[in-house]
Amino acid sequence: MQIRYLHTMVRVRDLDATMRFFSLLGLKETRRWDNEGGRFTLVFMAPEGQEECPVELTWNWDGDEGLPSDSRHFGHLAYEVENIHDMCRHLQANGVTINRPPRDGRMAFVRSPDNISVELLQAGDPLPPEEPWTSMENIGHW
């Protein structure tokens, strides 16, 4: 039996804000489906050259309020980055809170506008620790 990864789906409340967040991480829209009958939009975003591993943003036109909670226990999305310090500086400069700074030069966590936890992992060996990250405390949850 063979299995192939397709995507990770997350529900979003503000499609434009969430797309802006993921574009800051370097993801681009790869395809979109507006379903008039079901009143929802699916937007798939992935890093260039990795279109086979997208995140699917599901936006219900009438909102998600009133939908029963099914306790899906979503954990986080994880992306490998070329330079974790530079990525965190870029995100912070664009208003993204660094919930778990890369004090170890290896791992950080941020959250999207919809509170989706995103793990950032340094490609290869950890970078040498540097400020402001080494002195920065954790903020909130991830």
Rosetta constraint file for C-alpha pairs under 8 A:
AtomPair CA 5 CA 53 HARMONIC 7.19 0.50
AtomPair CA 6 CA 52 HARMONIC 6.83 0.50
AtomPair CA 6 CA 53 HARMONIC 6.25 0.50
AtomPair CA 6 CA 54 HARMONIC 7.41 0.50
AtomPair CA 7 CA 52 HARMONIC 7.84 0.50
AtomPair CA 7 CA 53 HARMONIC 5.62 0.50
AtomPair CA 7 CA 54 HARMONIC 5.11 0.50
AtomPair CA 7 CA 55 HARMONIC 5.53 0.50
AtomPair CA 7 CA 56 HARMONIC 6.39 0.50
AtomPair CA 8 CA 54 HARMONIC 6.78 0.50
AtomPair CA 8 CA 55 HARMONIC 4.88 0.50
AtomPair CA 8 CA 56 HARMONIC 5.82 0.50
AtomPair CA 8 CA 77 HARMONIC 7.97 0.50
AtomPair CA 9 CA 55 HARMONIC 5.92 0.50
AtomPair CA 9 CA 56 HARMONIC 4.46 0.50
AtomPair CA 9 CA 57 HARMONIC 6.02 0.50
AtomPair CA 9 CA 58 HARMONIC 6.86 0.50
AtomPair CA 10 CA 55 HARMONIC 7.47 0.50
AtomPair CA 10 CA 56 HARMONIC 6.25 0.50
AtomPair CA 10 CA 57 HARMONIC 5.37 0.50
AtomPair CA 10 CA 58 HARMONIC 6.08 0.50
AtomPair CA 10 CA 116 HARMONIC 7.83 0.50
AtomPair CA 11 CA 57 HARMONIC 5.96 0.50
AtomPair CA 11 CA 58 HARMONIC 4.74 0.50
AtomPair CA 11 CA 59 HARMONIC 6.04 0.50
AtomPair CA 12 CA 18 HARMONIC 7.08 0.50
AtomPair CA 12 CA 57 HARMONIC 6.33 0.50
AtomPair CA 12 CA 58 HARMONIC 5.97 0.50
AtomPair CA 12 CA 59 HARMONIC 5.37 0.50
AtomPair CA 12 CA 60 HARMONIC 7.95 0.50
AtomPair CA 12 CA 114 HARMONIC 5.77 0.50
AtomPair CA 13 CA 59 HARMONIC 6.40 0.50
AtomPair CA 13 CA 60 HARMONIC 7.75 0.50
AtomPair CA 13 CA 63 HARMONIC 6.78 0.50
AtomPair CA 13 CA 64 HARMONIC 7.59 0.50
AtomPair CA 13 CA 114 HARMONIC 6.43 0.50
AtomPair CA 14 CA 18 HARMONIC 6.17 0.50
AtomPair CA 14 CA 59 HARMONIC 7.56 0.50
AtomPair CA 14 CA 113 HARMONIC 7.67 0.50
AtomPair CA 14 CA 114 HARMONIC 7.47 0.50
AtomPair CA 15 CA 19 HARMONIC 6.04 0.50
AtomPair CA 15 CA 57 HARMONIC 7.53 0.50
AtomPair CA 15 CA 59 HARMONIC 6.29 0.50
AtomPair CA 16 CA 20 HARMONIC 6.18 0.50
AtomPair CA 17 CA 21 HARMONIC 6.30 0.50
AtomPair CA 17 CA 113 HARMONIC 6.51 0.50
AtomPair CA 18 CA 22 HARMONIC 6.33 0.50
AtomPair CA 18 CA 112 HARMONIC 6.38 0.50
AtomPair CA 18 CA 113 HARMONIC 5.79 0.50
AtomPair CA 18 CA 114 HARMONIC 6.98 0.50
AtomPair CA 19 CA 23 HARMONIC 6.04 0.50
AtomPair CA 20 CA 24 HARMONIC 6.38 0.50
AtomPair CA 21 CA 25 HARMONIC 6.92 0.50
AtomPair CA 21 CA 112 HARMONIC 6.20 0.50
AtomPair CA 21 CA 113 HARMONIC 7.28 0.50
AtomPair CA 22 CA 26 HARMONIC 6.65 0.50
AtomPair CA 22 CA 27 HARMONIC 5.56 0.50
AtomPair CA 22 CA 28 HARMONIC 7.74 0.50
AtomPair CA 22 CA 45 HARMONIC 7.70 0.50
AtomPair CA 22 CA 112 HARMONIC 7.78 0.50
AtomPair CA 23 CA 27 HARMONIC 4.77 0.50
AtomPair CA 23 CA 28 HARMONIC 5.97 0.50
AtomPair CA 24 CA 90 HARMONIC 7.78 0.50
AtomPair CA 24 CA 91 HARMONIC 6.65 0.50
AtomPair CA 25 CA 87 HARMONIC 7.64 0.50
AtomPair CA 25 CA 91 HARMONIC 7.73 0.50
AtomPair CA 26 CA 46 HARMONIC 7.94 0.50
AtomPair CA 26 CA 47 HARMONIC 5.85 0.50
AtomPair CA 26 CA 48 HARMONIC 7.87 0.50
AtomPair CA 27 CA 45 HARMONIC 5.61 0.50
AtomPair CA 27 CA 46 HARMONIC 4.62 0.50
AtomPair CA 27 CA 47 HARMONIC 4.31 0.50
AtomPair CA 27 CA 48 HARMONIC 6.91 0.50
AtomPair CA 28 CA 45 HARMONIC 5.09 0.50
AtomPair CA 28 CA 46 HARMONIC 5.52 0.50
AtomPair CA 28 CA 47 HARMONIC 6.14 0.50
AtomPair CA 28 CA 48 HARMONIC 6.92 0.50
AtomPair CA 29 CA 43 HARMONIC 6.74 0.50
AtomPair CA 29 CA 44 HARMONIC 5.73 0.50
AtomPair CA 29 CA 45 HARMONIC 4.34 0.50
AtomPair CA 29 CA 46 HARMONIC 6.73 0.50
AtomPair CA 30 CA 43 HARMONIC 7.70 0.50
AtomPair CA 30 CA 44 HARMONIC 5.58 0.50
AtomPair CA 30 CA 45 HARMONIC 5.45 0.50
AtomPair CA 30 CA 46 HARMONIC 6.73 0.50
AtomPair CA 30 CA 51 HARMONIC 6.82 0.50
AtomPair CA 31 CA 43 HARMONIC 6.04 0.50
AtomPair CA 31 CA 44 HARMONIC 5.36 0.50
AtomPair CA 31 CA 45 HARMONIC 7.40 0.50
AtomPair CA 32 CA 41 HARMONIC 7.16 0.50
AtomPair CA 32 CA 42 HARMONIC 5.54 0.50
AtomPair CA 32 CA 43 HARMONIC 4.47 0.50
AtomPair CA 32 CA 44 HARMONIC 6.25 0.50
AtomPair CA 33 CA 41 HARMONIC 5.61 0.50
AtomPair CA 33 CA 42 HARMONIC 5.11 0.50
AtomPair CA 33 CA 43 HARMONIC 6.60 0.50
AtomPair CA 34 CA 39 HARMONIC 7.65 0.50
AtomPair CA 34 CA 40 HARMONIC 6.12 0.50
AtomPair CA 34 CA 41 HARMONIC 4.39 0.50
AtomPair CA 34 CA 42 HARMONIC 6.50 0.50
AtomPair CA 35 CA 39 HARMONIC 5.58 0.50
AtomPair CA 35 CA 40 HARMONIC 5.39 0.50
AtomPair CA 35 CA 41 HARMONIC 6.05 0.50
AtomPair CA 36 CA 40 HARMONIC 6.97 0.50
AtomPair CA 39 CA 60 HARMONIC 6.25 0.50
AtomPair CA 39 CA 61 HARMONIC 5.49 0.50
AtomPair CA 39 CA 62 HARMONIC 7.24 0.50
AtomPair CA 40 CA 58 HARMONIC 7.08 0.50
AtomPair CA 40 CA 59 HARMONIC 5.58 0.50
AtomPair CA 40 CA 60 HARMONIC 4.34 0.50
AtomPair CA 40 CA 61 HARMONIC 5.29 0.50
AtomPair CA 41 CA 58 HARMONIC 5.94 0.50
AtomPair CA 41 CA 59 HARMONIC 5.22 0.50
AtomPair CA 41 CA 60 HARMONIC 6.53 0.50
AtomPair CA 41 CA 61 HARMONIC 7.39 0.50
AtomPair CA 42 CA 56 HARMONIC 6.42 0.50
AtomPair CA 42 CA 57 HARMONIC 5.63 0.50
AtomPair CA 42 CA 58 HARMONIC 4.77 0.50
AtomPair CA 42 CA 59 HARMONIC 6.47 0.50
AtomPair CA 43 CA 56 HARMONIC 5.67 0.50
AtomPair CA 43 CA 57 HARMONIC 5.08 0.50
AtomPair CA 43 CA 58 HARMONIC 6.68 0.50
AtomPair CA 44 CA 54 HARMONIC 5.79 0.50
AtomPair CA 44 CA 55 HARMONIC 5.66 0.50
AtomPair CA 44 CA 56 HARMONIC 4.49 0.50
AtomPair CA 44 CA 57 HARMONIC 6.21 0.50
AtomPair CA 45 CA 51 HARMONIC 7.63 0.50
AtomPair CA 45 CA 54 HARMONIC 5.21 0.50
AtomPair CA 45 CA 55 HARMONIC 5.45 0.50
AtomPair CA 45 CA 56 HARMONIC 6.59 0.50
AtomPair CA 45 CA 57 HARMONIC 7.80 0.50
AtomPair CA 46 CA 50 HARMONIC 6.11 0.50
AtomPair CA 46 CA 51 HARMONIC 5.28 0.50
AtomPair CA 46 CA 52 HARMONIC 7.86 0.50
AtomPair CA 46 CA 53 HARMONIC 6.46 0.50
AtomPair CA 46 CA 54 HARMONIC 4.50 0.50
AtomPair CA 46 CA 55 HARMONIC 6.44 0.50
AtomPair CA 47 CA 51 HARMONIC 6.59 0.50
AtomPair CA 47 CA 54 HARMONIC 7.81 0.50
AtomPair CA 50 CA 54 HARMONIC 7.52 0.50
AtomPair CA 59 CA 63 HARMONIC 7.60 0.50
AtomPair CA 60 CA 64 HARMONIC 6.48 0.50
AtomPair CA 75 CA 117 HARMONIC 7.02 0.50
AtomPair CA 76 CA 116 HARMONIC 6.65 0.50
AtomPair CA 76 CA 117 HARMONIC 4.70 0.50
AtomPair CA 76 CA 118 HARMONIC 5.37 0.50
AtomPair CA 76 CA 119 HARMONIC 6.66 0.50
AtomPair CA 77 CA 116 HARMONIC 7.82 0.50
AtomPair CA 77 CA 117 HARMONIC 6.45 0.50
AtomPair CA 77 CA 118 HARMONIC 4.79 0.50
AtomPair CA 77 CA 119 HARMONIC 6.03 0.50
AtomPair CA 78 CA 118 HARMONIC 5.69 0.50
AtomPair CA 78 CA 119 HARMONIC 4.49 0.50
AtomPair CA 78 CA 120 HARMONIC 5.87 0.50
AtomPair CA 78 CA 121 HARMONIC 7.30 0.50
AtomPair CA 79 CA 118 HARMONIC 7.60 0.50
AtomPair CA 79 CA 119 HARMONIC 6.31 0.50
AtomPair CA 79 CA 120 HARMONIC 5.16 0.50
AtomPair CA 79 CA 121 HARMONIC 6.21 0.50
AtomPair CA 80 CA 120 HARMONIC 5.85 0.50
AtomPair CA 80 CA 121 HARMONIC 4.70 0.50
AtomPair CA 80 CA 122 HARMONIC 5.77 0.50
AtomPair CA 80 CA 123 HARMONIC 5.63 0.50
AtomPair CA 81 CA 87 HARMONIC 7.35 0.50
AtomPair CA 81 CA 120 HARMONIC 6.56 0.50
AtomPair CA 81 CA 121 HARMONIC 6.04 0.50
AtomPair CA 81 CA 122 HARMONIC 5.31 0.50
AtomPair CA 81 CA 123 HARMONIC 5.69 0.50
AtomPair CA 82 CA 122 HARMONIC 6.29 0.50
AtomPair CA 82 CA 123 HARMONIC 5.55 0.50
AtomPair CA 83 CA 87 HARMONIC 6.24 0.50
AtomPair CA 83 CA 122 HARMONIC 6.20 0.50
AtomPair CA 83 CA 123 HARMONIC 7.37 0.50
AtomPair CA 83 CA 127 HARMONIC 7.82 0.50
AtomPair CA 84 CA 88 HARMONIC 6.10 0.50
AtomPair CA 84 CA 102 HARMONIC 7.04 0.50
AtomPair CA 84 CA 105 HARMONIC 6.83 0.50
AtomPair CA 84 CA 106 HARMONIC 6.98 0.50
AtomPair CA 84 CA 107 HARMONIC 7.44 0.50
AtomPair CA 84 CA 108 HARMONIC 7.67 0.50
AtomPair CA 84 CA 120 HARMONIC 7.08 0.50
AtomPair CA 84 CA 121 HARMONIC 6.90 0.50
AtomPair CA 84 CA 122 HARMONIC 5.39 0.50
AtomPair CA 84 CA 127 HARMONIC 7.87 0.50
AtomPair CA 85 CA 89 HARMONIC 6.19 0.50
AtomPair CA 85 CA 102 HARMONIC 7.01 0.50
AtomPair CA 85 CA 105 HARMONIC 7.20 0.50
AtomPair CA 86 CA 90 HARMONIC 6.11 0.50
AtomPair CA 87 CA 91 HARMONIC 6.16 0.50
AtomPair CA 88 CA 92 HARMONIC 5.96 0.50
AtomPair CA 88 CA 98 HARMONIC 7.02 0.50
AtomPair CA 88 CA 101 HARMONIC 7.79 0.50
AtomPair CA 88 CA 102 HARMONIC 7.98 0.50
AtomPair CA 88 CA 108 HARMONIC 7.95 0.50
AtomPair CA 89 CA 93 HARMONIC 6.01 0.50
AtomPair CA 90 CA 94 HARMONIC 6.43 0.50
AtomPair CA 91 CA 95 HARMONIC 6.57 0.50
AtomPair CA 91 CA 96 HARMONIC 5.21 0.50
AtomPair CA 91 CA 97 HARMONIC 7.70 0.50
AtomPair CA 91 CA 98 HARMONIC 7.90 0.50
AtomPair CA 92 CA 96 HARMONIC 4.82 0.50
AtomPair CA 92 CA 97 HARMONIC 6.07 0.50
AtomPair CA 92 CA 98 HARMONIC 6.75 0.50
AtomPair CA 96 CA 110 HARMONIC 7.30 0.50
AtomPair CA 96 CA 111 HARMONIC 7.71 0.50
AtomPair CA 96 CA 112 HARMONIC 8.00 0.50
AtomPair CA 97 CA 110 HARMONIC 6.34 0.50
AtomPair CA 97 CA 111 HARMONIC 7.35 0.50
AtomPair CA 98 CA 108 HARMONIC 7.39 0.50
AtomPair CA 98 CA 109 HARMONIC 6.38 0.50
AtomPair CA 98 CA 110 HARMONIC 5.09 0.50
AtomPair CA 98 CA 111 HARMONIC 7.89 0.50
AtomPair CA 98 CA 138 HARMONIC 7.90 0.50
AtomPair CA 98 CA 139 HARMONIC 7.25 0.50
AtomPair CA 99 CA 108 HARMONIC 7.56 0.50
AtomPair CA 99 CA 109 HARMONIC 5.57 0.50
AtomPair CA 99 CA 110 HARMONIC 5.22 0.50
AtomPair CA 99 CA 111 HARMONIC 7.38 0.50
AtomPair CA 99 CA 138 HARMONIC 5.43 0.50
AtomPair CA 99 CA 139 HARMONIC 4.54 0.50
AtomPair CA 99 CA 140 HARMONIC 6.06 0.50
AtomPair CA 99 CA 141 HARMONIC 6.65 0.50
AtomPair CA 99 CA 142 HARMONIC 6.47 0.50
AtomPair CA 100 CA 108 HARMONIC 5.10 0.50
AtomPair CA 100 CA 109 HARMONIC 4.85 0.50
AtomPair CA 100 CA 110 HARMONIC 6.88 0.50
AtomPair CA 100 CA 137 HARMONIC 7.42 0.50
AtomPair CA 100 CA 138 HARMONIC 4.81 0.50
AtomPair CA 100 CA 139 HARMONIC 6.55 0.50
AtomPair CA 100 CA 142 HARMONIC 7.29 0.50
AtomPair CA 101 CA 107 HARMONIC 7.45 0.50
AtomPair CA 101 CA 108 HARMONIC 4.99 0.50
AtomPair CA 101 CA 109 HARMONIC 6.79 0.50
AtomPair CA 101 CA 133 HARMONIC 5.55 0.50
AtomPair CA 101 CA 134 HARMONIC 7.77 0.50
AtomPair CA 101 CA 136 HARMONIC 6.60 0.50
AtomPair CA 101 CA 137 HARMONIC 7.35 0.50
AtomPair CA 101 CA 138 HARMONIC 6.64 0.50
AtomPair CA 102 CA 106 HARMONIC 6.02 0.50
AtomPair CA 102 CA 107 HARMONIC 5.09 0.50
AtomPair CA 102 CA 108 HARMONIC 4.68 0.50
AtomPair CA 102 CA 129 HARMONIC 7.84 0.50
AtomPair CA 102 CA 133 HARMONIC 5.86 0.50
AtomPair CA 102 CA 134 HARMONIC 7.41 0.50
AtomPair CA 103 CA 107 HARMONIC 7.75 0.50
AtomPair CA 103 CA 129 HARMONIC 5.92 0.50
AtomPair CA 103 CA 130 HARMONIC 7.30 0.50
AtomPair CA 103 CA 133 HARMONIC 5.05 0.50
AtomPair CA 103 CA 134 HARMONIC 4.41 0.50
AtomPair CA 103 CA 135 HARMONIC 7.60 0.50
AtomPair CA 103 CA 136 HARMONIC 7.62 0.50
AtomPair CA 104 CA 126 HARMONIC 7.06 0.50
AtomPair CA 104 CA 127 HARMONIC 7.62 0.50
AtomPair CA 104 CA 128 HARMONIC 7.52 0.50
AtomPair CA 104 CA 129 HARMONIC 5.70 0.50
AtomPair CA 104 CA 134 HARMONIC 7.50 0.50
AtomPair CA 105 CA 122 HARMONIC 7.12 0.50
AtomPair CA 105 CA 126 HARMONIC 4.90 0.50
AtomPair CA 105 CA 127 HARMONIC 4.47 0.50
AtomPair CA 105 CA 128 HARMONIC 5.77 0.50
AtomPair CA 105 CA 129 HARMONIC 5.18 0.50
AtomPair CA 105 CA 130 HARMONIC 7.68 0.50
AtomPair CA 106 CA 121 HARMONIC 5.66 0.50
AtomPair CA 106 CA 122 HARMONIC 4.83 0.50
AtomPair CA 106 CA 125 HARMONIC 7.55 0.50
AtomPair CA 106 CA 126 HARMONIC 4.60 0.50
AtomPair CA 106 CA 127 HARMONIC 6.53 0.50
AtomPair CA 107 CA 119 HARMONIC 7.09 0.50
AtomPair CA 107 CA 120 HARMONIC 5.66 0.50
AtomPair CA 107 CA 121 HARMONIC 4.72 0.50
AtomPair CA 107 CA 122 HARMONIC 6.36 0.50
AtomPair CA 108 CA 119 HARMONIC 5.88 0.50
AtomPair CA 108 CA 120 HARMONIC 5.14 0.50
AtomPair CA 108 CA 121 HARMONIC 6.73 0.50
AtomPair CA 109 CA 117 HARMONIC 6.83 0.50
AtomPair CA 109 CA 118 HARMONIC 5.58 0.50
AtomPair CA 109 CA 119 HARMONIC 4.58 0.50
AtomPair CA 109 CA 120 HARMONIC 6.04 0.50
AtomPair CA 109 CA 142 HARMONIC 6.14 0.50
AtomPair CA 110 CA 117 HARMONIC 6.03 0.50
AtomPair CA 110 CA 118 HARMONIC 5.32 0.50
AtomPair CA 110 CA 119 HARMONIC 6.69 0.50
AtomPair CA 110 CA 120 HARMONIC 7.97 0.50
AtomPair CA 110 CA 142 HARMONIC 6.84 0.50
AtomPair CA 111 CA 115 HARMONIC 5.12 0.50
AtomPair CA 111 CA 116 HARMONIC 5.18 0.50
AtomPair CA 111 CA 117 HARMONIC 4.61 0.50
AtomPair CA 111 CA 118 HARMONIC 5.77 0.50
AtomPair CA 111 CA 142 HARMONIC 7.01 0.50
AtomPair CA 112 CA 116 HARMONIC 5.05 0.50
AtomPair CA 112 CA 117 HARMONIC 6.73 0.50
AtomPair CA 112 CA 118 HARMONIC 7.40 0.50
AtomPair CA 117 CA 142 HARMONIC 5.47 0.50
AtomPair CA 118 CA 142 HARMONIC 7.74 0.50
AtomPair CA 122 CA 126 HARMONIC 6.13 0.50
AtomPair CA 122 CA 127 HARMONIC 7.54 0.50
AtomPair CA 129 CA 133 HARMONIC 7.48 0.50
AtomPair CA 129 CA 134 HARMONIC 6.27 0.50
AtomPair CA 130 CA 134 HARMONIC 5.79 0.50
AtomPair CA 131 CA 135 HARMONIC 6.55 0.50
AtomPair CA 132 CA 136 HARMONIC 6.26 0.50
